[in-house]
Amino acid sequence: MDYIISDRISTLQPSAIREILKSASDPDVISLAAGNPSAQAFPSEALNRIMAATMAETPVLALQYSVSEGYGPLLQTIADFFTQQEIFPHENAVLPPITLDQCLVVSGAQQALDFAARCLCNEGDTVICESPSFIGALNAFRSYNVNLAGVELQSDGMNIEDLEQALQHNPRTRFIYIIPNFQNPTGITTSLAKRQAIYDLAHRYNVMIVEDNPYGDLRFCGDPLPSLKTLDEDGRVIYCGSFSKIIAPGLRLAYVIAPPPVIAKFTVAKQCADVHTNMLTQIICRRFLIEEDISAHLVHLKTLYKSKCDLMLSCIDAHFPRTVACTHPEGGLFLWATLPPSVDMLAFCRQAAARKVAVVPGNAFNVDDTMPSSSFRLNFSTPSDNQIRKGIEILGTLLHEIIEV
């Protein structure tokens, strides 16, 4: 039989990261390619206790259908959690209370990104993204046949001049997509000045902002910065938060905070997609947030990831040639290594795989992934400390061989 695939999907390619992870499943491969939390990060005992209590006390609530917007008590807990975690841009700034009609529980932040394109974009509209950017978001946007416009990412965030040019050249821009904290894939944090500048440009050109913040609670050094949502004076920021990195990705729980008209349309999309997010995991998440010491848990995560990041950077300093540049993230799960222009990055990644070390080639994160890149992404959260030491040493030996030839 001839299978006819829709135009929207036929041009999409499998995730390069997922393909790499298939080979990385070989137990002999040291994977520095994933983006998973550390196995040491999961609060397994607390979640096991909460799950047992939930099934003993409220089994019907946990197993029955529910409303699309999300479990009411969890929505309120999300609103409180967001407010408690936020840093404000001005000393006397006060964030207006987050109301429940501004919140939606989704099945992972990936679903929120899908809804942003589905609800806000028509075919041929433009989404402006950091370049490089999160491949999952790029593919979600591509699936709706939107035009992706990449803006160069500098050490402190988007190139503001290039962003304004992109807005001028793309009058059908519907939103700017940004990961402001410890960006995936680069680990870069957008400065406060650039956050304000990005918001001001969005206001001037009347476009929305989708602020994706899965790593914001994982800051292990430096000073916290206010989210773009706290700068939002006219309801143009859609904030996406996630519990994947601070509790467990297997729960598939994330949330959106946005103006009520946007939430209303996202809710319709939710009804079409999966009716509602898993109720058992919603109840477990809510109980974890209110019954456990979330502050102590976050301190544990930050301490863990700082140790692993510091280890990887010290190994890079010991083994990589000085001509290889690396970002020094203040949080999150990733850093970004850039090779000298003369080095074939894809050949390097293939040779690394042949030596049983997996890394993600930088072009996978480009708006146009056929364009060359001199960089590759390294993940420090998933591998063990010994795997970090051995993997970076192997990469360093390979880089010296390649660069010295």
Summary of the structure (lengths in Angstrom):
residues: 405
radius of gyration: 21.2
end to end distance: 51.4
largest distance: 66.7
contacts: 1352
relative contact order: 0.17
helix: 47%
strand: 15%
